[in-house]
């Protein structure tokens, strides 16, 4: 489960990012250790969008899943890396749903 809405990753080079994926995806770097941390945390556009869209606007099966508020599509950073969107569904759950293997009892109607 992803706790990304409560985490600010500090990379080895002093950059602040969503998490370690910021070392390979520069779009997920918010600033550096010399940044105004409260302002960055409260107002950086990507962090604001993250809080507003995940889990409320999750796509695919994740948008219908009963556990979307807890799971948040498992790993937002990987979903962003794979699809370029913070709201992309988790690949495994979406593949299971597409194959008819996702438990329908876990979906909102």
N, C-alpha and C positions, 0 to 999 in steps of 0.2 A: 504494500500500500504506500502511496506517495504522500508524504507530508509537506510537499513543496510550498504550500501556502503559509508555512511556518518556518521556512528555512532560507538562509542566505548563505550560499557556498562561498568559501574563501579558497581561492586557488593558490598554488605554490608561488605564482608570480605576483601575488597581491591583488589580482582581479577579483571582483565580487560577481558571482554568477548564480544561475538557477541551481547548479550543482556541478559536479565534475565534468559534465558534458560541455561546459563552457570552454574547456581546453581545446575542443575541436569545432565547436559551433559558436562563432563569435557573436551571433545574434542573441545568444543567451547570457552575454556578459553585460552587467548593469553599470559597472564603474570599478573603482579600486579602493584600497583601504584609506586613501586620503579624501574620499567622497564624504559628503555630509550624510551619514548613515540614516538618521531619522527621515530626512527629506527623500533620500533614495528609496527607502523602504516604503514610504507612504505615497510617493508621487511618480516613481519611474513608470513610464507607460507600459512596459511589459509586465511589471509586477501588478499594476492596476488591472490590466487586461486578464492576467492570470487569475486574480481573485474574482473578477466579475464573470469570467466565462467558464471556469472549471469549479464545480461540476455542472453548473446550470446549462451550458450550451454544448455539452459533450455530444459528439456525433455517433452515428451508427448504433450498434447494439448497446454501447456504453450509455448513450443518452436515454435508453429505455430501462436500463438495469436498476433493480431495487437497491443495489449497493454502490451506486455512483458517488454518493456523498462521502462514503468511507474510502472507496478504492481510487476514485478520481482517474479512472482509466489506467491504473497501475503505475505507469511511469510517464509522466507528461513530457519529460525531456526526450526519451526514446521516441515517443509518438511524434514530437516535433521534428526530431532528426529524420524519421522515416517519411513524414508526410508534410512537414513545413507548417503544421497547425497545432496550436496548443490544445485544441478541442478534438483532435483525431482520436478514433477509438483504439483501444489496445488491440494489437494485431491478432493475438491468440483468441481472444473472445470473439472478435469479428469473424475470424476464420471458422470458429466452432459454430457460430450462428449461421453463417453462409452455408455450412455443410449440414445444417439441421441438427447439430449436436449440443447447442447451448440450451440449458434447461429453461423451458418456457415459464416455469414456476418462479423464475428469478426476474421476469420482465413485468413492467407495469403495462397495463392494457391501453 
